[in-house]
Amino acid sequence: MSPTQHYIQACHAISSRIADQASSIQSAAQIFARSILANRMVHLFGSGHSRILVEEMWPRYGSFPGFNPIVELSLTFHNNVVGANGQRQAMFLENVPGLATRILRNFDLSPTDSALVASSSGCNVVPIEMAQGFKAKGIPVVAIVSKDHCDASSSRHPQGKKLTDFADVILDTGSPVGDAMVSIEGLDTRVAPGSTIGGCMLINCLKAETARLLTLAGQPPLVLSAAATVGTDRATQLFEAAYDEHARRLSALYANLGQ
């Protein structure tokens, strides 16, 4: 079997693992739809490469307002790798206790909100404390982890907690321990991770289920759509209206801050 065939086969297994979670995906979408219908936000957070899942949810084609992407560049800026703003610093910072509290201090949170926190291992401090902070505010949390990797990993949280300890719904990307999925003859470590594949599948299942619930409730979402599918005028109208709605929802997170 070639490396390509091996990877594709592993992706099929991930797809099956996602399909087995249909009930949990629908439960999470119900939580998200309740927040959006109440004119509040679903807060999205991921450090490291889990940032990809945050940006997959919103904003991009086929997505809609109602989500608040919380992306900390100090935890997710990987381009330089070494030197200033390098990967060593990012990996250090995502295990600094108290940083999540400072991040959440920027928002006027409400129990009507909901949250999605993604972390492949579920064991780094900042994502765990983000979920812990949301729960302390009465906000339901959906966690995306690689369950096998999470179970096999040791938490860096001071009390040994994992992200799954603060989640109302747990979704599994289906990737293996260590994430990488392909073995190469003569190479003693595997290559080609799978958590992004499973994570993005989960994100888009959540997006689709949430859109269905909003539409059934009589509030169909403003979906960012390509001109090639809806025409230039309609695409422009949808983009402008969606961005304006996002701004209005976001403003509520600052309106009473500090009071």
For each residue, the residues with C-beta under 8 A, 3 or more apart:
1: 5 6 9
2: 5 6
3: 6 7 182 184 191 192
4: 7 8
5: 1 2 8 9
6: 1 2 3 9 10 181 182 183
7: 3 4 10 11 181 182 192
8: 4 5 11 12
9: 1 5 6 12 13
10: 6 7 13 14 176 181 182 194
11: 7 8 14 15 194 197
12: 8 9 15 16
13: 9 10 16 17 174
14: 10 11 17 18 173 174 175 194 197 198 201
15: 11 12 18 19 174 201
16: 12 13 19 20 174
17: 13 14 20 21 172 173 174 198
18: 14 15 21 174 198 201 202 205
19: 15 16 22
20: 16 17
21: 17 18 24 25 171 172 202
22: 19 25 26
23: 26 27
24: 21 27 28 169 170 171
25: 21 22 28 29 171 202 205 206 209
26: 22 23 29 30 209
27: 23 24 30 31 169
28: 24 25 31 32 116 142 169 171 206 209
29: 25 26 32 33 206 209 210 212 213
30: 26 27 33 34 213
31: 27 28 34 35 114 140 142 168 169
32: 28 29 35 36 42 66 114 116 142 206 210
33: 29 30 36 37 210 213 214 217
34: 30 31 37 38 112 114
35: 31 32 38 40 41 42 66 112 113 114
36: 32 33 39 40 41 42 65 66 210 214 219 221
37: 33 34 214 217 219
38: 34 35 112
39: 36 249 252
40: 35 36 110 112 113 114 249 252
41: 35 36 66 67 68 113 249 250 252 253
42: 32 35 36 66 67 68 113 114 115 116
43: 67 68 70 107 109 113 114 115 116 134 139
44: 53 54 57 58 67 68 69 70 115 116 118
45: 54 70 103 115 116 117 118 127 130
46: 49 50 51 52 53 54 71 76 117 118 119 127
47: 50 51 72 75 76 90 94 119 124 126 127
48: 51 75 76 78 90 91 94 119 120 124
49: 46 52 78 120 195 196
50: 46 47 53 54 118 119 120 127 144 199
51: 46 47 48 54 55 71 75 76
52: 46 49 55 56 196 199 200
53: 44 46 50 56 57 118 144 196 199 200 202 203
54: 44 45 46 50 51 57 69 70 71 118
55: 51 52 58 60 69 71
56: 52 53 60 199 200 203 204
57: 44 53 54 63 67 69 116 203 206 207
58: 44 55 63 64 65 66 67 69 246
59: 63 69 224 242 243 246
60: 55 56 63 224
61: 224 225 226
62: 204 207 223 224 225
63: 57 58 59 60 67 207 223 224
64: 58 207 211 214 221 222 223 224 242
65: 36 58 221 222 242 243 245 246 249
66: 32 35 36 41 42 58 210 214 221 249
67: 41 42 43 44 57 58 63
68: 41 42 43 44 107 249 250 253
69: 44 54 55 57 58 59
70: 43 44 45 54 103 130
71: 46 51 54 55 76
72: 47 75 76 103
73: 76 77 85
74: 77 85 89 90 93
75: 47 48 51 72 90 93 94 126
76: 46 47 48 51 71 72 73 90
77: 73 74 80 85 90
78: 48 49 81 87 90
79:
80: 77 83 84 85 86 87
81: 78 86 87
82: 86 87 88
83: 80 86
84: 80
85: 73 74 77 80 89 90
86: 80 81 82 83 89 90
87: 78 80 81 82 90 91
88: 82 91 92
89: 74 85 86 92 93
90: 47 48 74 75 76 77 78 85 86 87 93 94
91: 48 87 88 94 95
92: 88 89 95 96
93: 74 75 89 90 96 99 126
94: 47 48 75 90 91 124 125 126 127
95: 91 92 124 125 126 156
96: 92 93 99 125 126
97: 125 129 158
98: 101 102 129
99: 93 96 102 103 125 126 129
100: 103 104 125 126 127 128 129 130 132 133
101: 98 104 105 129 133
102: 98 99 105
103: 45 70 72 99 100 106 126 130
104: 100 101 107 109 130 133 134
105: 101 102
106: 103 257
107: 43 68 104 253 254 257
108: 252 253 254 255 256 257
109: 43 104 113 134 137 139 253
110: 40 113 137 139
111: 137 138 139
112: 34 35 38 40
113: 35 40 41 42 43 109 110 134 137 139
114: 31 32 34 35 40 42 43 139 140 141 142
115: 42 43 44 45 130 131 134 139 140 141 142
116: 28 32 42 43 44 45 57 141 142 143 144 206
117: 45 46 127 130 131 134 141 142 143 144 163 167
118: 44 45 46 50 53 54 127 143 144 145 199
119: 46 47 48 50 122 123 124 127 128 143 144 145 163
120: 48 49 50 145 146 149 150 173 175 179 195 199
121: 124 145 146 149 150 153
122: 119 127 128 143 145 146 149 150 153 155 162 163 164
123: 119 128 150 153 154 155 156 157 162 163
124: 47 48 94 95 119 121 127 128 156
125: 94 95 96 97 99 100 128 129 156 157 158
126: 47 75 93 94 95 96 99 100 103 129 130
127: 45 46 47 50 94 100 117 118 119 122 124 130 131 163
128: 100 119 122 123 124 125 131 132 155 157 161 162 163 165 166
129: 97 98 99 100 101 125 126 132 133 157
130: 45 70 100 103 104 115 117 126 127 133 134
131: 115 117 127 128 134 135 141 143 163 166 167
132: 100 128 129 135 136 161 166
133: 100 101 104 129 130 136 137
134: 43 104 109 113 115 117 130 131 137 139 140 141 166
135: 131 132 138 139 141 166
136: 132 133
137: 109 110 111 113 133 134
138: 111 135
139: 43 109 110 111 113 114 115 134 135
140: 31 114 115 134 168 169
141: 114 115 116 117 131 134 135 166 167 168 169
142: 28 31 32 114 115 116 117 167 168 169 170 171 206
143: 116 117 118 119 122 131 163 164 166 167 169 170 171
144: 50 53 116 117 118 119 171 172 173 199 202 203
145: 118 119 120 121 122 149 150 163 164 170 171 172 173
146: 120 121 122 149 150 172 173 174 175 176 179 195 198
147: 150 151 170 172 173 174
148: 151 152 175 176 177
149: 120 121 122 145 146 152 153 175 176 177 178 179 195
150: 120 121 122 123 145 146 147 153 162 163 164
151: 147 148
152: 148 149 177
153: 121 122 123 149 150
154: 123
155: 122 123 128 160 161 162
156: 95 123 124 125
157: 123 125 128 129 160 161 162
158: 97 125
159:
160: 155 157
161: 128 132 155 157 165 166
162: 122 123 128 150 155 157 165
163: 117 119 122 123 127 128 131 143 145 150 166 167
164: 122 143 145 150 167 170
165: 128 161 162
166: 128 131 132 134 135 141 143 161 163
167: 117 131 141 142 143 163 164 170
168: 31 140 141 142
169: 24 27 28 31 140 141 142 143
170: 24 142 143 145 147 164 167
171: 21 24 25 28 142 143 144 145 202
172: 17 21 144 145 146 147 198
173: 14 17 120 144 145 146 147 194 195 197 198 199 202
174: 13 14 15 16 17 18 146 147 194 198
175: 14 120 146 148 149 179 181 193 194 195 197 198
176: 10 146 148 149 179 180 181 194
177: 148 149 152
178: 149 190
179: 120 146 149 175 176 193 194 195
180: 176 189 190 191 192 193 194
181: 6 7 10 175 176 190 192 193 194
182: 3 6 7 10 190 191 192
183: 6 187 190
184: 3 187 190 191
185:
186:
187: 183 184 190 191
188:
189: 180
190: 178 180 181 182 183 184 187
191: 3 180 182 184 187
192: 3 7 180 181 182
193: 175 179 180 181 196
194: 10 11 14 173 174 175 176 179 180 181 197 198
195: 49 120 146 149 173 175 179 198 199
196: 49 52 53 193 199 200
197: 11 14 173 175 194 200 201
198: 14 17 18 146 172 173 174 175 194 195 201 202
199: 50 52 53 56 118 120 144 173 195 196 202 203
200: 52 53 56 196 197 203 204
201: 14 15 18 197 198 204 205
202: 18 21 25 53 144 171 173 198 199 205 206
203: 53 56 57 144 199 200 206 207
204: 56 62 200 201 207 208
205: 18 25 201 202 208 209
206: 25 28 29 32 57 116 142 202 203 209 210
207: 57 62 63 64 203 204 210 211
208: 204 205 211 212
209: 25 26 28 29 205 206 212 213
210: 29 32 33 36 66 206 207 213 214 221
211: 64 207 208 214 215 220 221 223
212: 29 208 209 215 216
213: 29 30 33 209 210 216 217
214: 33 36 37 64 66 210 211 217 219 220 221
215: 211 212 218 219 220 221
216: 212 213
217: 33 37 213 214
218: 215
219: 36 37 214 215
220: 211 214 215
221: 36 64 65 66 210 211 214 215
222: 64 65 238 241 242 245
223: 62 63 64 211 238 242
224: 59 60 61 62 63 64 238 239 242
225: 61 62 229 230 234 235 238
226: 61 229 230 235
227: 230 231 232 234 235 236
228:
229: 225 226 235
230: 225 226 227 234 235 238
231: 227 234 235
232: 227 235 236
233: 236 237
234: 225 227 230 231 237 238
235: 225 226 227 229 230 231 232 238 239
236: 227 232 233 239 240
237: 233 234 240 241
238: 222 223 224 225 230 234 235 241 242
239: 224 235 236 242 243
240: 236 237 243 244
241: 222 237 238 244 245
242: 59 64 65 222 223 224 238 239 245 246
243: 59 65 239 240 246 247
244: 240 241 247 248
245: 65 222 241 242 248 249
246: 58 59 65 242 243 249 250
247: 243 244 250 251
248: 244 245 251 252
249: 39 40 41 65 66 68 245 246 252 253
250: 41 68 246 247 253 254
251: 247 248 254 255
252: 39 40 41 108 248 249 255
253: 41 68 107 108 109 249 250 257
254: 107 108 250 251 257
255: 108 251 252
256: 108 259
257: 106 107 108 253 254
258:
259: 256
